[in-house]
């Protein structure tokens, strides 16, 4: 069962999927030993082709806990929190889930004295820690470029090129 160019032109159709999941009529292999299957595109609510530049596993309900409240300072390689404190790099970059990441951590004393402590940390937390991909700067540049007002037509032409190129290969 093949899709026409009109069906594929939505961003959801371009979601990254494992090769087994996009191999055509064959069923995808289980992602783990429990029989779960890969979900692609709209089933994953995936709208972008790139991972987020910084991952933080804190609730997005609280604006201070959201990673977007922290600002990266490329010149000094560190983050600044909403409370004005600095998060410095800790250790060497480590690979996790196939991505090389650098950890940034605040000082425990600075967080203990901060007025935003309850909004930023859990009850047991003593300091704030953030991870940033070493490729985050390139991802952010790419995201800014694709979200600019001049790219909607280009995005469509790239999609069409991708559709025609992939149908020629198949």
C-alpha positions as CSV (number, residue, x, y, z in Angstrom):
1,X,0.0,0.0,0.0
2,X,1.7,3.2,-1.2
3,X,0.9,6.8,-0.3
4,X,0.5,9.5,-2.9
5,X,2.5,12.8,-2.8
6,X,-0.6,14.6,-1.4
7,X,-0.9,12.2,1.5
8,X,2.8,12.5,2.4
9,X,3.1,16.3,2.4
10,X,2.0,16.7,6.0
11,X,4.9,17.2,8.5
12,X,3.5,14.2,10.5
13,X,4.3,11.9,7.6
14,X,8.0,12.8,7.9
15,X,8.4,11.7,11.5
16,X,11.5,9.6,12.1
17,X,10.8,5.9,12.5
18,X,12.9,2.9,12.8
19,X,13.6,1.2,9.5
20,X,11.5,-1.8,10.5
21,X,8.5,0.4,11.0
22,X,8.6,2.1,7.6
23,X,9.6,-1.0,5.6
24,X,6.1,-1.2,3.9
25,X,3.5,-3.8,4.4
26,X,5.5,-6.0,6.8
27,X,4.7,-5.5,10.4
28,X,7.2,-3.7,12.6
29,X,9.4,-5.8,14.9
30,X,8.7,-5.3,18.6
31,X,10.6,-2.4,20.1
32,X,11.2,-4.5,23.2
33,X,10.6,-8.0,24.4
34,X,7.1,-7.3,25.6
35,X,5.6,-7.2,22.1
36,X,5.1,-3.4,21.8
37,X,5.3,-2.0,18.3
38,X,6.8,1.2,17.0
39,X,4.5,4.1,16.6
40,X,5.3,6.6,13.8
41,X,4.2,10.0,12.8
42,X,0.8,11.1,13.9
43,X,0.4,8.2,16.3
44,X,3.3,9.7,18.3
45,X,2.1,13.3,17.9
46,X,5.5,14.0,16.4
47,X,5.7,17.2,14.4
48,X,9.4,17.8,14.1
49,X,12.3,15.7,12.7
50,X,14.7,16.9,15.3
51,X,14.9,16.1,19.0
52,X,14.5,19.0,21.5
53,X,17.8,20.8,22.1
54,X,17.6,20.3,25.9
55,X,15.7,17.6,27.7
56,X,14.3,18.1,31.2
57,X,11.9,15.7,32.8
58,X,10.1,18.2,35.0
59,X,6.4,19.1,34.7
60,X,5.7,21.7,32.0
61,X,2.8,23.2,34.1
62,X,5.2,25.2,36.2
63,X,6.9,28.0,34.1
64,X,10.0,28.1,36.3
65,X,10.5,24.3,36.1
66,X,10.2,24.5,32.3
67,X,13.5,24.4,30.6
68,X,12.6,27.4,28.4
69,X,12.9,29.6,31.6
70,X,16.7,28.9,31.6
71,X,18.9,30.8,29.2
72,X,22.1,29.3,27.7
73,X,25.2,31.5,27.6
74,X,27.4,30.2,24.8
75,X,30.2,32.6,25.5
76,X,30.7,31.2,29.1
77,X,29.2,27.7,28.4
78,X,26.6,27.8,31.2
79,X,22.9,28.4,31.9
80,X,21.3,31.3,33.8
81,X,18.3,30.4,35.9
82,X,15.3,32.7,36.4
83,X,16.6,33.5,39.9
84,X,19.8,34.9,38.4
85,X,22.1,32.0,39.4
86,X,24.5,30.3,37.1
87,X,24.5,26.6,36.2
88,X,28.1,25.4,35.3
89,X,29.2,22.4,33.3
90,X,29.9,19.3,35.4
91,X,32.2,16.5,34.3
92,X,32.8,15.4,30.8
93,X,30.1,15.0,28.1
94,X,28.5,11.6,28.3
95,X,26.6,9.5,25.8
96,X,23.1,8.6,26.7
97,X,20.5,7.2,24.2
98,X,22.9,7.8,21.4
99,X,23.3,11.5,22.1
100,X,26.3,13.2,23.6
101,X,25.2,15.5,26.4
102,X,26.8,17.9,28.9
103,X,25.4,18.2,32.4
104,X,25.0,21.7,34.0
105,X,24.4,22.1,37.7
106,X,23.8,24.9,40.1
107,X,25.4,25.3,43.5
108,X,23.3,23.8,46.3
109,X,23.8,26.9,48.5
110,X,22.6,29.2,45.8
111,X,19.4,27.1,45.4
112,X,18.8,26.9,49.2
113,X,18.7,30.7,49.4
114,X,16.7,31.3,46.2
115,X,13.2,32.8,46.4
116,X,12.1,30.5,43.5
117,X,13.3,27.3,45.1
118,X,9.8,25.7,45.6
119,X,8.8,26.4,42.0
120,X,12.1,25.2,40.6
121,X,13.0,22.1,42.7
122,X,11.1,19.2,44.1
123,X,10.7,18.9,47.9
124,X,13.8,16.7,48.2
125,X,15.9,18.5,45.5
126,X,19.0,20.5,46.6
127,X,20.2,21.9,43.3
128,X,19.0,22.3,39.7
129,X,20.6,20.1,36.9
130,X,20.1,20.4,33.2
131,X,21.4,18.4,30.3
132,X,22.3,19.8,26.9
133,X,23.1,18.0,23.7
134,X,26.5,19.0,22.3
135,X,24.6,19.4,19.0
136,X,22.0,21.7,20.5
137,X,23.3,24.9,18.9
138,X,23.0,23.4,15.4
139,X,19.6,22.1,16.2
140,X,18.5,25.5,17.4
141,X,19.9,27.2,14.3
142,X,18.0,24.7,12.1
143,X,14.8,25.1,14.1
144,X,15.0,28.9,13.8
145,X,15.6,28.7,10.1
146,X,12.7,26.3,9.4
147,X,10.3,28.4,11.5
148,X,11.2,31.6,9.8
149,X,8.5,33.3,7.7
150,X,10.5,32.7,4.4
151,X,10.6,28.9,4.5
152,X,7.0,27.6,4.1
153,X,7.4,27.3,0.3
154,X,10.9,25.8,0.6
155,X,9.6,23.3,3.1
156,X,6.9,22.2,0.6
157,X,9.5,21.9,-2.2
158,X,11.8,19.8,0.0
159,X,8.9,17.5,0.9
160,X,8.0,17.0,-2.7
161,X,11.6,16.3,-3.6
162,X,11.8,13.7,-0.8
163,X,8.5,12.1,-1.9
164,X,9.7,11.9,-5.6
165,X,13.2,10.7,-4.7
166,X,12.0,8.0,-2.3
167,X,9.4,6.8,-4.9
168,X,12.1,6.6,-7.5
169,X,14.3,4.5,-5.3
170,X,11.5,2.1,-4.3
